[in-house]
Amino acid sequence: MLIFYSIGNFVSAQREKTCVKGGMAGFTVSLTPDGYRVTKAELLPLVISWEQGGKYTADFANGPQEDEN
């Protein structure tokens, strides 16, 4: 059994220290001979950063993600 529980926003635009840490959950459900099963689960930690001008960015565990555009 897999359970992810959240008591707040996915990404919060608040500067308080208690609001800048979070995580992004991901999982894969696969059809197996015994039925559907969760075959992969992960939680990617992230930190919300505030910059001058009111811009917020999410810094992931492997470093900040850059736009590919």
C-alpha positions in Angstrom: 0.0 0.0 0.0 1.3 3.5 -0.9 0.1 6.6 0.9 1.2 10.2 0.3 -0.3 12.7 2.7 -0.3 16.5 2.4 -1.5 19.2 4.8 -0.6 22.2 2.6 -0.1 23.5 -0.9 2.0 21.7 -3.4 4.1 24.7 -3.9 3.7 27.6 -1.5 4.4 31.2 -2.4 5.2 32.2 1.1 8.5 33.3 2.5 8.1 31.9 6.1 10.8 29.3 6.8 8.2 26.7 7.7 6.6 27.0 4.2 9.7 26.7 2.0 10.3 22.9 2.2 8.2 20.4 0.4 8.3 17.4 -1.9 6.9 16.1 -5.2 5.6 12.5 -5.1 5.7 10.2 -8.1 4.7 6.6 -8.6 4.1 4.0 -11.3 1.2 1.6 -11.4 1.8 -1.5 -13.5 -0.3 -4.4 -14.5 1.2 -7.6 -13.1 0.0 -11.2 -13.1 -1.5 -10.5 -9.7 -3.3 -7.4 -10.8 -2.4 -3.7 -10.6 0.5 -2.9 -8.3 2.7 0.1 -7.4 6.0 -0.8 -9.0 7.9 2.4 -8.3 7.5 5.2 -5.8 9.7 8.2 -5.1 9.6 11.5 -3.3 11.7 14.4 -4.7 12.5 17.0 -2.0 12.2 20.6 -3.1 12.8 24.0 -1.6 10.9 27.1 -2.7 13.2 30.2 -3.1 12.0 33.8 -3.1 13.8 36.4 -5.2 13.6 40.2 -5.4 10.6 41.3 -7.4 8.4 38.5 -6.1 9.6 35.6 -8.2 9.4 32.2 -6.7 11.3 29.1 -7.9 11.4 25.5 -6.9 14.9 24.1 -6.3 14.8 20.3 -6.7 17.1 17.8 -4.9 19.5 17.6 -7.9 19.7 21.4 -8.3 17.5 24.1 -9.8 15.6 23.0 -12.8 16.1 25.2 -15.9 13.4 25.9 -18.5 14.2 24.1 -21.7 12.5 26.9 -23.8 
